[in-house]
Amino acid sequence: MSRVRLVDAAGGPGRTTATLVASLAARLGTLHFVSGGAAVGSLVAGFAALGRELRQTAPGARLHDAIESARAGTNGEALWSALKIGDWASGVPPSPILDHLRNDLALLLADDLEDTLALLPIPGEAAGAQAPTDDDQPASFADCVLGLWAFAREITRAVDVLVGTLPAPGDVVAPAPDFERAGPLLR
């Protein structure tokens, strides 16, 4: 049977089960202090930010262009504009959705989760709203759809590995999010 090993980027902050649980607890705790609109807006902005990042790759640019040129893209952009979804999503901090997904999946694979949970309460800090990114590009419909696509692929691949439907010769290495080094998954 294959074993999943989590690998953190060189020079980056190391993840431990305790820090992953604390991160999840902080995100859950924050929900008590923000509106549903702000929480959903942050997710929409996060998908759009992921889509903008993917758009910088050749396959991502092709998929983005296909989304924009299709009827769904035209209609989606019309709704996005008329309902001012882009203005809303561009005015809230984007959630680092792939980081959160990968960290939460890492918790499912942690050998020491029960021991760590026994140490609770792990203090979870409420993460206040962060300033919007330096990226002044507005959140667009096509970027959001492209980000949703990448997020869905990541979940599908993770579930396939977790339940053993993806063949994994030897160990599977799941790197920590480091888009500057590897970019988001686009295979």
C-alpha positions in Angstrom: 0.0 0.0 0.0 1.2 3.5 -0.8 1.8 6.1 1.9 1.2 9.8 1.5 3.9 12.1 2.7 3.4 15.8 3.1 6.3 17.9 2.1 6.7 21.6 2.9 8.4 24.0 0.6 12.1 24.6 1.4 12.5 27.7 3.6 8.7 28.0 4.2 6.9 27.6 7.5 6.7 23.9 8.4 3.2 22.5 9.0 2.4 20.3 12.0 -0.8 18.7 12.9 -1.3 21.2 15.7 -0.8 24.2 13.3 -3.2 22.6 10.8 -5.9 22.1 13.5 -5.3 25.6 14.8 -5.7 27.0 11.3 -9.0 25.1 10.8 -10.2 26.2 14.3 -9.4 29.8 13.5 -11.3 29.7 10.2 -14.3 28.2 11.9 -14.1 30.6 14.8 -14.0 33.6 12.4 -17.4 32.6 11.0 -18.9 33.9 14.2 -17.5 37.4 13.5 -18.2 37.9 9.8 -21.3 38.1 7.8 -22.4 35.3 5.5 -21.9 37.8 2.6 -18.3 38.5 3.6 -17.6 34.7 4.0 -19.1 33.8 0.6 -17.6 36.9 -1.0 -14.2 35.8 0.2 -14.6 32.4 -1.3 -15.8 33.8 -4.6 -12.8 36.2 -4.6 -10.6 33.2 -3.8 -11.8 31.2 -6.7 -11.4 34.2 -9.0 -7.9 34.8 -7.7 -7.0 31.2 -8.3 -8.5 31.5 -11.8 -6.4 34.6 -12.5 -3.3 32.7 -11.4 -4.2 29.8 -13.6 -4.8 32.1 -16.5 -1.1 32.9 -16.5 -0.3 29.4 -17.7 -0.9 28.3 -21.3 -3.5 25.6 -20.5 -5.2 28.0 -18.1 -5.3 30.8 -20.7 -6.8 28.4 -23.3 -9.5 27.2 -20.8 -10.2 30.8 -19.7 -10.6 31.9 -23.3 -13.0 29.0 -23.9 -15.0 29.9 -20.9 -15.2 33.6 -22.0 -16.2 32.7 -25.6 -18.9 30.2 -24.8 -22.6 31.1 -24.3 -22.3 30.3 -20.6 -19.3 32.7 -20.4 -21.3 35.5 -22.1 -24.3 34.9 -20.0 -22.2 34.5 -16.8 -20.4 37.8 -17.5 -23.8 39.5 -18.1 -25.1 38.3 -14.8 -21.7 39.0 -13.1 -21.9 42.6 -14.4 -25.6 43.3 -13.9 -25.7 41.9 -10.4 -22.3 43.6 -9.6 -20.9 40.3 -8.4 -17.4 41.4 -9.6 -17.6 44.6 -7.6 -18.6 42.6 -4.5 -16.0 39.9 -4.9 -13.3 42.5 -5.7 -14.0 44.4 -2.5 -13.3 41.5 -0.1 -10.1 39.7 0.7 -9.7 36.5 -1.4 -9.6 33.3 0.6 -6.5 31.1 -0.1 -8.8 28.2 -1.0 -6.3 25.7 -2.3 -4.1 26.3 0.8 -7.1 25.7 3.0 -8.2 22.6 1.0 -4.7 21.1 1.1 -4.2 21.8 4.8 -7.6 20.3 5.7 -6.8 17.2 3.6 -3.5 16.9 5.3 -5.4 16.6 8.6 -7.3 13.6 7.2 -3.9 11.9 6.6 -2.2 12.9 9.9 -1.0 10.0 11.9 -1.1 12.0 15.2 -4.4 13.7 14.8 -6.1 12.0 17.8 -3.1 12.8 20.0 -3.2 16.4 18.9 -7.0 16.7 19.4 -6.5 15.4 22.9 -4.4 18.5 23.6 -7.4 20.8 22.9 -8.4 23.5 23.4 -5.9 24.7 20.8 -6.4 28.4 20.9 -7.9 29.5 17.6 -7.3 33.1 16.7 -10.0 34.8 14.8 -8.3 35.9 11.6 -9.6 39.4 10.9 -10.2 40.6 7.4 -7.0 40.9 5.5 -6.5 43.7 3.0 -7.3 42.8 -0.6 -4.3 41.6 -2.5 -2.0 43.9 -4.3 -3.4 42.4 -7.5 -5.7 45.2 -8.7 -7.4 43.0 -11.2 -11.1 42.7 -10.6 -12.7 39.4 -9.9 -14.3 38.2 -13.2 -16.8 35.5 -14.0 -14.4 33.5 -16.2 -11.6 33.7 -13.5 -14.1 32.4 -10.9 -15.2 29.5 -13.1 -11.6 28.6 -13.8 -10.8 28.7 -10.1 -13.8 26.5 -9.3 -12.6 24.0 -12.0 -9.1 23.9 -10.4 -10.6 23.5 -6.9 -12.9 20.7 -8.1 -10.0 18.9 -9.8 -7.9 19.1 -6.6 -10.8 17.6 -4.5 -11.4 14.9 -7.1 -7.7 13.9 -7.2 -7.5 14.0 -3.4 -10.5 11.8 -2.9 -9.2 9.3 -5.6 -5.9 9.0 -3.7 -7.7 8.7 -0.3 -10.0 5.9 -1.4 -7.3 4.2 -3.5 -8.9 4.6 -6.9 -5.8 6.4 -8.3 -2.9 4.1 -8.8 0.1 5.3 -6.8 3.3 3.5 -7.4 5.5 3.9 -4.3 4.9 6.9 -2.0 2.8 9.9 -3.1 4.3 13.2 -2.3 1.7 16.0 -1.6 3.6 19.3 -1.6 2.5 22.2 0.5 1.0 25.0 -1.5 3.8 27.0 -3.1 2.5 28.4 -6.4 5.7 30.3 -7.1 7.6 27.0 -7.2 5.1 24.7 -8.8 1.9 26.5 -9.6 -1.5 25.2 -8.9 -2.4 21.8 -10.3 -3.3 22.1 -14.0 -2.8 18.7 -15.6 
